[in-house]
Amino acid sequence: MVRRDLKFRDPLLGLLVRLASAKQSRRRSGTMANKTQEVGGIHFPFPFTPYSIQKDFMAELYQVLEAGKIGIFESPTGTGKSLSLICGALSWLRDFEQKKHQEEARLLETGTILLSDGTEQPPSLSSSCKETPDTPRPAGEPDWVTQFVQKKEERDLVDRLKRQEEEEMERLLRLSREMVAAGAEAEPREQLACGEEELVLAEYESDEEKGAASGVDEDEADPEEEHVTKIYYCSRTHSQLAQFVHEVQRSPFGKDTRLVSLGSRQNLCINEDVKTLSSAQLINDRCMEMQRSKHEKNRAEEEKPKRRRQEHRAACPFYSYEQLHLLRDQVLVGVKDIEQLVALGKEARACPYYGSRFAIPAAQLVVLPYQMLLHAATRQAAGIRLQGQVVLIDEAHNLIDTITSIHSAEVSGAQLCQAHSQLLQYMERYGKRLKAKNLMYVKQILYLLEKFVTVLGGNIKQNPNTQSLSQTGTELKTINDFLFESQIDNINLFKVRRYWEKSMISRKLFGFTERYGTVLAASREQPRLAGFQHFLQSLQPAVTKTPVTPVEEGEAGVPRLASPLMHIESFLAALTTANQDGRVILSRQGSLSQSSLKFLLLNPAVHFAQVVKECRAVVIAGGTMQPVSDFREQLLACAGVEAERVVEFSCGHVIPPENILPLVICSGPSSQQLEFTYQKRELPQMMDETGRILCNLCTVVPGGVVCFFPSYEYQRQVYAHWDKSGLLARLAVRKKIFQEPKRANQVEQVLMEYSRCIKCCGQAGGTVTGALLLSVVGGKMSEGINFSDNLGRCVVMVGMPYPNIKSPELQEKMAYLDQTLPRGPGQPPPGKALVENLCMKAVNQSIGRAIRHQKDFASIVLLDQRYARPSILGKLPAWIRDRVEVKATFGLAFAAMRKFHREKSGLPS
């Protein structure tokens, strides 16, 4: 059925969208026509004449979006992937909107609407009132009677299944009410301090109770604005998103597209009192608290209660409904990145964080980080609706790992004990003010925390730092086994989780501990709290031991850590995952504080399934997507995507074939076979041979050489061995040596010095011809950093960076894949294939650092004879794989290297 014209609750927004559409139509018939490339009858505006691979990319992308497919797109870095994504996707959106507008205009002229079966009817007859011929209807019985009977039977079945659980719930509630009543009779409630009222949990009603009381569905009570068809573009980092927005600005669509950039409060907040807080969690909590203060203030003014009004913390001055909607309209006029959005918010004195979210419904292109799209709760909180929309996921080579990481959670024994103590103090402080249902759930959470500590082998009442565990080691369990062993299988974790979210108990507890500096002072009104003073002080040695007053806001020198209950909330949510899709790892170390519970997600497809189910089309793109079997099998097939819906596209590189020399070297200068397995790579002869190979390569390679090692530890061992044997001094004759730092804040400095050295050596001449950078696979230098031109004339990969096969997490993942995925004829088991794929993904990311543009050239050296295996070669990117030369001896490899670099340097070979 053709969608009706969009209606917005804000008439100004609707007018803005209509004006923008008309403006786009006029522009497209003007200047954009001069830069249009036609491919297969489709017009693609482009800022310059595109490469042939870019034309193919845009045409294939257009067809994927038009047909509603799932696309896996690979386009090497330097081939203009971002611009191809922009022009291809926005060209499809342009045509889609034009077709929709033409169809709507036709229907308005004819005065009819199109039904899903292709027939037409007058618009006065609603489609919901039209009776289909195949609807079974008993004689003399209206539809609503039949539906009522069916729903009643379903309700009866559910009621029978829930009866036992509800009886248990009622018993607990009754006990809680009795305790509340007994406490109230025994001792009157004390007066709360100024501002303390907001820390008390509000009366809690479950969704079922709310629905029964109001008779109105929550969605019906608060209808959302309708969203136009849009494209969601996401990438890993804010810098990558900013770069994409700049590409949109420079594209032919830069003046026509309604684009909004989404970010965190940490990136978008303009309230100086909030943004200067020490952590993202503190910023989030303070922002939410200020919004609640504003709403409570407005409600208090409306109700005008007779009791003395409580004083609330000041509301945010940048959260004004009128100003936010003005900012939203400004955001949608012209393409703006995060920095421009913040500047606009400061000028308008309106919050960019909320203003950008108000702009989502009318936006055509929404730019956001991975985590915001891939996490369902975060999507919902941001107002992102994927139904019928298009999603482009860029830099997606680590998409599976990202989803797994987002939905995994770990809590330490110290966090469990601290959360239990804080919550117990909270209940002691406000227990008389809590309603029975709140008290019941708080006690259930305390019970859960106690059992989590017990299953680790600890005691919740003792200091976790001094508790030694009798049993140490790592144990891995299914979710159900963990729940049984913890003795919490009788608790409905779904309801507890819902309470956790709705009551915001983590935030209340955080405010409580923030107010009192983690520890409450003992007083006559709080005799039962005194016993926890020394315990909590031992958990937080950095906090003063004699807090007698609430911590003043903004007090210098006081550490403000997020409540551990927030971490535990994530762990509890993970435990509601289906039993077969996750595992719980119990890590028992020397003390309870160092021990931990970790949830490991085995099936990331369960969280990606909702994205592919709701979206019209999804495109997973990257510079290096090989091997793609992981995406097909672990992500898409397990998410229920049919193989026919998946489209793969991989294009070559823009560089000429003669500008790259990939070599597999099987033996060194002394004929030592190169196979860097765990057993052999630490042998002195293997480290010596690696050093001799680099010494020879550095004599013929100009500029910079980047050498990747499998791990930091192995790099340290090799460096120390070379220093002792004299090989380091030999290397330093030709190249100045740099090492990748472990600390992220030192990376930029090392890169600057490395770049400056290469530039100076190129100008001065002499024996030192450049620099050698010793890096680590999966480290700071293996992703996101470009070694273009002289910065990376040769990339060397030492060995094959296989992951630690002894890791319990990896072993369980392998076993899970062996059980769930089919094994093809002649193929290795899925678990073994996973290990190989993880290795080759890391290799492909590292060796792709060198070639960055059309005129660039570089050699790629793979030091390990295992790279010559057909199964390994097949997992290299096609533009490298097709040009690989396998050299059995080092002499042949060295001759090829010398010839390649002399020709590229313009010297006679």
N, C-alpha and C positions, 0 to 999 in steps of 0.2 A: 504494500500500500504506500502511496506517495505521502510523505510527511506534510502535515499542514504547516502554514507559515509560523515561524517561531514567535512565541509571545514571551516578553520579558516583564517581570513585575515592575521594573524601573522603566518608565517610558523614555527617559533620556538615553538609557542604554540601547533600547530598541531603535531609537532614532539614529544613534551613533553607528550601529551596525548597518542600517539601511544606507546611510550616507557613505560609509566606507565602501560598501558593495558597489554603489553607483560610481564612486571615485575610481575604484579598481577597474571597472568596465571601460571608463573613458581613457584611463592610462594605458590599458592593454591594447587599445586600438591606436595608440599614439607611439610614444618613444620605444616601448618594449618590442614593437614589431620589427624594429631595425636590427635587433640583436637576437632574433629567434632562429633556432635551429630546428629543422623538421626531420623527424626520424619516424618512419613508418606511419606517416600521416598525422603524427602528434607534434605540436609546436612546443619546443622547449626553449624559453628565454635563457640566454647565457651571456655572461659579461665579455666573453671572447670566444674565438673559435675553439670548440672543445676537441680533446683527443678522441680518436675513434672508440677507445675503451670507455670514455665517459659517455658517449652517445649510447653505446650498448648498455651501460649501467643504468642510465636514465630510462631507456625504453623498457628494460626488464623490470625495473622498480615500478614503473607506471602500470605495467600489466599485473604485477603482484597485488598492488593496491586496488586496482579495478576489479580483479577476480576474487578478492578477499582471501588471499593465500598467506602462508607463513614463509618468509624469505630468509635465506642465509646468504649474505652478500660479503664477498671478500675482495677488497681493493687495496693493493699495497700502498704504504705511506709514500707520498710524493706524487700520487696519481690523481689528486683532486677529489678525494672521496667525499669530503664535506660538501663541496659545491655541487657534486653530482646528486647527493642526497637532497639538498635544498631545492635545486631546480627540478629534479624529477618528481619529488613528493608534492611540492607546491604547484607544479603544473597539473598534476592529477587533481588536487584540491580545487584549483581554478575551474577545470572542466566539470568537476562534480557539482560545484555550486551553480555554474551556468546551466547545466542540464536540469537541476532541481528548480531553478527560477523559471526556466522556460516551461517546464511541466506545470508548475503552479500557475503561471500566467494562462496557459492553455485551459486548465481546469476552471479558472475563474471566468474565462470567456464562455465556456460551454455550460457553466453552472452545474457541473457534476463532479463527483469525486470517484476515484478509481478504487475498486475493491481488490482484495488480495487474489481473487479468482479471475481477475481481468474484466469483470462486469462493472457497469456503471450504475449509479443510483443518484437521485436528487440529494443535495447536501442536507436537507432537513431531516432525513432518516439516518439516524446514527447506526454505525456499523455494528455496535453492540446489541442493537435491537433487531437486527436482521437475522432471521432464522435460517440456518443452513439445512438443506434437504436431508442430509445424512444424520441429523441429530435424533437419537432415539427418544421418543416421548410417549409414555403410556397414555391411553385414551382417558380423557377427563382429568388428568393430573398435571398441574402447572409445573414449569421447570423448577421454580423455587422450592417446591415441595420435595422433588427428587434430590436436589442439591442439599436441602436441609437434612434429609434422611442419611445421605452419604456422609456428610460432615459429622452428624451425630454419631454414626458408627465409628468413624475415625477417632473422635474425641473419647468415646468410651474405651477404645483400645488403649489409647495413650494414658487415660486415667487409671486403668487397671495396672499398667506397667509402672506408673509413678506412685501408686498408693503407698507402698511400703516406705519409699523414700520420704513422702510427705508426712507420714506418721512419725518417722524419726525426727524430721525437721520440727514438727509441732511439739514433740517431747522436749527437744533442746530449747525451743522458744519458751516453753512453759517454765523450764528450769531457770532460764535467763530472766524472765519476768519476776519469778519468785525472789531471785537474788537482788534484782533491782529494787523491788518493794522492800525487802528486808533491810537493804542498805539505806534506803530513804528513811525508814522508821528509826533505824539505829542512830543515824547521824545526819543532820541537815546539810544541804548543799552549800559549799562555800561560794563566796562572790568571786567571779573571775576578774582578772586584771584587765586593764584597757587593751583592746585589740585581740584578746585571747579567745573571744567568742568564735572567731572564724576558724579556729583550730579544731573545734568540736565537730564530729561527724554529723551531717544532717540526717534526718530520718530517711531510712532506705526503703524503697519499694522495688520489688523485682518487676521486670517487664510484663510478666503475666498479671501481676496485681494492678499495674497501671492500666493495662488494656481492659481488665475487667471493670475497673472503677470508672474509666472515661468512656469506654465503648468506642473509642476512635483510635485508629491505627496511628502510630507516631509519624509515619511518612505523610499521612493524609492531613495531620494537624499542622505540619510545617512544610508545605510544598516548596521544592527547590526550583530555581530558575532553570529553564530548559537550556541545554548546551548545544551550540552549533557544532556541526561536524568539524573536527579539529585533528591536528597531528601532535602527538606527544613525543618530544625528542629528549632522550636522556643519555647521559654519559657519566663517567666515574667521578670526575673532579670539577670544582667550580671553575678552574682555569680552562679546562677543556670546553665547558659550557660557554664561557665568555668568548673563547676563540670561535665557537660555532656562531654565536650571535653576531660577532663582527663579520663573519662570512655572509650571513644573511643581509647585514647592512650594506655590504659591497655588491650584493647580487642584484639582478634586475627586479627582484621582489622586495627589495629593502624599503621602498616607500609605500608599498601596498598591503603589507602583511600586518595583521593585528597579532603581535607577539607579546607574550608575557614570560618573564624569567622568574622561576620560583627558587627560593633558597631558605636557609635556616634563619632563625632569629639572630643567631650569632653574626650572620652576614648582613642582615637587613635592618636590625634594630637601630633607631636613631635617638633613643632615650639614653642620654649620657649616664644617668644613674643606674641603668640596667646593663648597658653594653659593656661597662667596665668591670662587671663581675668576673670572677676567676674561671668559671667553666660554663660550657654550653648548658648543662643541666640547671645550674643556678639561674642563668638567663631565662630559660624556659619557665622555671618555677615562678620567678618574680613576675614575669609577663602575665602568666595565668592568674597569679594572685591579684595583680592590678586590674585585670579584666573582671574578676569576681567582685573586687571592691567597688568597681564602677556600677555593676549590675545590682549589687546589694544596696548601694546608695540610692540608685534610681527607684528600686522597689520600696525602700524605706520611706522615700519622699512621697510615693504614691499611697502607701498604706497608712502613714502617719501613726505609728503605734503609740499607745499610751505610756508604755514603759520607757525608761531612759534609753535614748538611742546610743548604740555602741559607736565608738570612734573607729573608723576604718583607715587603713593605709591609703595614701593618696592614689587616685586613679591615674592612668597614663594620659597625659595631655595630648598625645598624638593619636588617641583612639576616639575620634569623633566621627559619627555616622556620616554627616554631611561632607566633611573633609575627605574621608576615605572614598566616598563615591566620586568626588571630583578628581581625586588622585587616580582612581580606576579608569576614568575616562581619558585622562592624560596619558596613562600607561599604554592604552590601546591605540593612541595616535602616534605613529612612528615606532620604529624598532629600538629598544633600549636594553642595555646590558645591566648587570647587577649594580655597578658603580653609578650609572646614570639614573637608575631607579632610586637609589639611596639619595642622590643629590636632588632628585625631583621631590622625594618625600620630605626632605629637610626644607625645601623651598615652600612646599604646600602645607608644612606642619601637619603631615598625616603619615601614619605608619606604613612603610613600604611592604612590610611582611603581610599585613592584612589587606592592604590595597591591592597587592598582586593577586591574592586569592579571590578577591571580589571580581577580578578581571577574567578569571578562568572561563566562565560560561560563554562569553562573547568572543574569546580569543580563537584565532585560527591555528596558531602554533604556540605550544606551551613547552618551555625548556626547563628541565628539572634534573636533579641528581638521581642516580640509580635507586638509592634507598627509598626515596619518596614514592617511586613507582612500584617497586617490587614488594613492598610491605603493605599488606591490606589495611591495617589499622592506620598507618601513616597516610595512605591514599585517602581514606575516608575523612580523616581529620583535616586534610588539605582541601577537601571539596573536589577531588579528582574523580570523574566518572568516565569509565572506559567503554561503556556500552555503545557499540557501533562506531568507535573511534579507531584511529590509526596510531600505532606505537612504533617508533624507530629507536632501537637500542644500539648506540654506537660504542666503539671500543669494547666489544662484547666477548673478547677472547676469554675473559675470566668470569663470564656470566654465571656459570654453574657454581663456582667457588663463592661468588658474591651472594647468591641466594642462600647457599648453605651457611655462610657466615652470619648473614642478617638474622636467620631464624635459629641459630644455635645460641646457647646461653651457658654461662658458668658462674657458680657462686662458691665462695670459700667458706671454710668453717668459721673464720673470724667474722665474716659478714652475717652468717646465720645467727651467731651468738649475739652480735651487736644489735641486729634487727629485733631479735626476741626481747632483749633487755629494754630497748627503746619502746617497743610496743607495749611491754608489760608496764613500764612507767606511765605511758600514755593512758592506758586503761585505768591505772590507779588514780591518775590525776583527774580524768574526766568520766570515770565509770558511772558515777551517779547521774550524769547528764545524758548518757547514751540510752537510746531506746533498746528494747529487748532484741530486735533483729540485728542491730549493730553489734551489740554485745556478743551475740551468738557467733557472728562471723569473725569478730576479732579473736574470740577464743579458738575458733577453728584455725585461724592463721597461726596463732601461737602454738597450737597443737602440731600443725604442719612443720613449723620451724624446729620444734623439739624433736620430732621424728626424723627430720633430715639430719640433725646433728647426731642422733642416736645411730642411724644407719652407717654413719662414718666411723662410729666407735667412740664417740665423745659424750660428754655430759653437759647439757645446756646450762647448768648452774655453776659451772667452774670456768676459770679463765682459760680460753682456748690457746693462749700463748704458752701456758705451762702444762697443758695436757699432752702427755705422750700416748700414742696409740699402740696397742699391743700387736695389732695386725697392720702391716704396711704393704704397699703394692697397688696395682691398678686392676680394677674389676669392671667388667662390662656386662650390662644387663639390658634386657628388653624393658620397655616402659611398664608393661604389666607386672613383670617380675619385680621391678624396682618398687612399684606401688605396694605389692604384697609384702615384700621384705620390710618396707618402711611402715607397714601397718596403717596405710592411709587409703586403702582400696575402698573403704566404706564411705569416703567423703566425695561428694560430687564436685570435682575440680572445675567443671564448667560454670557452676553457680558461684563458686568462690572467685573464679577469675572474673566473672561478670561483676560481682560485688567490688572486687579490687579496682576495676576500671571505672564503674559508675560512682562509687563513693569517694574516689580519689584519695584513698587512705594513705598511699605512699606520699603524696604531696602534703597531706595533713601532718603526717609524722615528721616529714622533713621540716615543715614550719615549726613544729613543736621542738625538735632538737636544735633548730637554728635559733629559736627564741631563747632557749635555756642553755645554749652552748654544750649540748649533748648530755649534760648531767644536771639534774635538778637538785637544788639545795634542800637538805632535810629541814623540816619545820614541824611545828605542832600539828598543822593541818595535814601533814603528809608523813605520818610516822612509818608507814610501810615502805616508803621509798628509800629510806636511809640505808637499807641493806644492799642496795645496788650501786651506791656511790663508788666504792673502791673498785668494784668489778668493772664498771664502765670506764673509770679512770685508767685501769690497766689495759683496756682495749684501745684507748686513744691517749697514748702518753703525751702527744703534742698539745693536748688541751689542758688548760690550767686546772689544777686539782681542787681549787676552792671557789667554784662559781656560786655566787650567792644571789645574783640578780640576772634578769634576762640580758642576753647579748644585745648591745646597741647596734642598730642598723648601720652598716658601713664601718664598723669598728676595725681599725687597722691591726694587722698582725694575728687576727683570729682565723684559723683555717676553717673553711666552710665546705664540708664534703657532702655530696649527695647522699640521701638516705640509702642504706644498703637494701632496704625493702624494695627499691626500684629495680635493682638487679635481680632480686628474688622473684619479683613479679614476672620478669621475662622468662625465668626458668619455669615458673608454674605454668605460664601460657604454653611453653614448649611441651610440657607433660600432657597436654590435651591433644597432642598429635596422635594419629592412629598408631597402634602398637607396632605394625610392620615397617613404618616409615622412619623410625628413629631409635636411638639407643641412649642409655644413661651410663656415663663413665664415672665410677667411684675411684677417685685418686686419693689413697691414704698415705700421707707422708709422715715424717717424724712427729710432728705436732698437729693438733686439730686445726689451728689457725692456718697452716700451710696446706691442709687437705682440702679437697674440693669435690663438688658434684658438677658434672658437665653434661649438657644435652647435645647429642650429635645428630644432626639431620641427615638421614641417608637418602631421602628421596626429595630433591628440590623441586621436582615436577609438581608436587601437590600444591605448592604456592604459586607456581607459574601457570598452572592449569586455568585459574580464574582469569588471568590476563588474556590468554589465547582464546578462551571461551567467550569472553565479553567483547573483545575487540573485533572490528571488521577485518583488520589485517595487522600482522606483526612482522617487522623486519629486524633481523639480528645482523649487525654489520661490524666489520673490523678490518684492520690492515692485514692481520694474520689470523685466519679462522681454522686453519688446519691443525689437527685432524678434526673434521666436522662430524665424525661418527658419534662423538660424545653428545653433541647438540641433538642429533637425530634420535639417538637411543635413550640417553639418560633424561633429557629434558622434554622433547616433543612427543616421542612415542609414549612415554610414561604419563604424559599429560593428556593422553587421549587424542592426539592429533593424528589424523590419518596420513599415511605416506603420500597420497596423491595431493594433499594440500601443501606439502613442503616443496619449495623451489630453491635450488642451489644455483648461485651465480658466482663465478670467480674470473676475474680479468687479469691479464698480464701486467707487466710493468711498462712504464713509458720510456725507460732507458733502452738504448740499443743493446743487442745481445753481447756485443764485444766490450761493454762497459762493466761487466761483472765476471769474476772468476771464482766460482765455488769449487773447493778442493776437499776431497777426503784423503787424509794422509794415514796410511796403515802402519808405517814404520819410520823410525828416526834416523839421524845421520849415522849412528853406530849399529844400524839394523835391528834395534830393539823394537819388538812388536808393541804397538800402542793399543793397550786395552786397559782403561782406567777403572777397573772394578774396585769394589771396596777392599778386596783382599790384596790387590796389586798396586794400587795407586800411591800408597805410602812407602813403597820400596825405594831406596836411594837411587837405584838405576833408572826408575821411571821419572823421578823428579829431575835427575840429571839430564835425561833425554829431552824432557820438556824444555829445560833451560837452553840446551844446545839448539833445539829447533827455533826458539825465539831469537837467539843470537844470530842465527843465519837469516831469518826473515827480516830482522831489523836492519840488516845491511842492504837490502834491496827495496824495502818499503819506505817511501818518503812520508813525512808528516807524522800523523798519529796512528798508533797501533793500540787496539783495545782487546785485552785478553780476559776471557771469562772463565772463572773456576766454579766447581759445583757448590762450594760452601765457603763461608768465612774461615772456618777452622782449617780447611785444606789449603786455602790461599795463605794463611799464616804459616802453616807448616812448610810449604814450598818456598816462601820468601825467606824463612829462617835457614832452610837448607841451602838455598842459593847464596845467601850471605856468608855462610860458613865455608862453602866449597869454592867461592870466588866467582861463580857464575854471575852474581849480581853486579860485580865490578865490570865484568866483560859486557854485560847488557848496557851499563851506564855509559860506556864509551860511545855508543851510537844513539841511545835514547835516554832522556831523563825519565826516571821512574816515579810514578804516582800510584797510590793505593786508594781504593774506595773506602771512605770512612764509614764507620758503623752508625755514627750519629747523623741524623737527617740535616741538622742545621749546619753541618760542615761540608755538605755536598757542593753547594754553590761556590764556596771558596776554592775547593779542590779543582772544580771544573774551570774556574777563571784562571787559576795558575797553570793548569794543563793547556788551555787554549792560548794563553800568553806565551808559554814556552814554545809551542809549535809555530806561532807567528814570528817570534824572534829568531828561531833557528832557521826558518825559511828565508829571512832577510839577511842574516849575518853569514850564512854558510858555515863551513867548518866540519869537524868530524861528527858532532851531535846534530842529527838530521831531524829531530822531532822529539816525541815523548811516547812512553809506554804506560798505559793505564791498566792496572790490575784490578779487575772487577769481579763481582759475584753474580751468578745466575739467580734471578729473583730478587736481587738487591736494588739499591737506589738507582743504579746506572742501566739496569736491564729493561726499564719501561719508561716511556715518557720523555726521554732525553735523546736529542738528535746529534749524532756524530757525523755531520755532513761534511763533504769536501775533505780538506786536510785534517780535520779532527778525527776522521776514521777511514783511513785508506786501507786498513786491513782489520778484520775482526777474527779473533782466534777463539775457538771453543775447546777447552781442555776437558776431554772425557764426555760422558753422558750424565746429566744431572738427574738421576733417578731419585724419587722421594724415598724416605726411610721406610723400607718394607717391614720393619719390626714395629712400626707405630700401631698401637691398638686401633686407632681411628681408621687408618688406611686398611688394616686387615679386615675390619668389620665391613667397610665399604666394599672391598673386593668380594667378600663372602655374600654380601647383599646383592651385588650385581650378578654374581654367578647363579644365584637362586632366582632372580627376577627377569634377567634378559636372556633371550635365546642365543645359542651359540651356532654360528654359521658353519657350514662345511669347510674344513680346512682352516678355520679361524682359531686363534687362541681363545681361552676362556675369557669372558668379559672382564673379570677382575684383573687378569694379567694385562689385557688390552688397556685398562684404565691406567696402570702404572706406566706403560709405554707412552700413552697419550699425554699424561702429565709431564713426562720428561720432554717430549717433542714440542709441546706448547711452550715450555720454558726456553728451549733452544731457539724456536722460531721467533719468539719475542726478542731475544738477545741479538741474534744475527741480523735482524731487521733494522738495527740502529744505524747502519752505515749508509745505505742508498736512500737519499731523501728528495732528490729532484731529477729532472730529465738528463741533465748534463753531468751528473755525479758519476763517479766510478769507484770501485772498491773490490778487494779480494776477500773471500770468506774461507777460513781454514778450519776444518773439523778434524780434531786430533783424536781419533779412535777408530780402529778398524771395524767396529760394530756399525758405524754409519754406512758402511758399504752394503749392508743387508738390504734386499729389496723392500722388506716391510718397513724399514726405517726410512729409506729414501722416499718411499711413497707418502710419508707424512710431512715432508718438507713442502713449503709453498711452491706452487707450480712454476713461478718465474725463476726460482732457484733450482728446483728439481730438474728442470729440462736442460740446465746448463752445467750440472755437477760433473766433475771429472774425478774418478777414483784413481789414486796413485799408490801403487803397491810399495814403491821405494821412495825415500826422501829425495834422492837425486833428481828423479823425474819431476817431483812436485816443486823443488827449488828452481829448476830450469823454467818451468811454466810461470812461476811467480816472477822471476827476474825478467822474462820476456814481456809479461803483461804490464808491469809497472814501468819498464823502460819505454815501452811504446806509448803509454798514457802520459808519461812525462816528456815526450818528444825527443827521447834519446835513442841513438841507434842500438838495436838489440844485438 
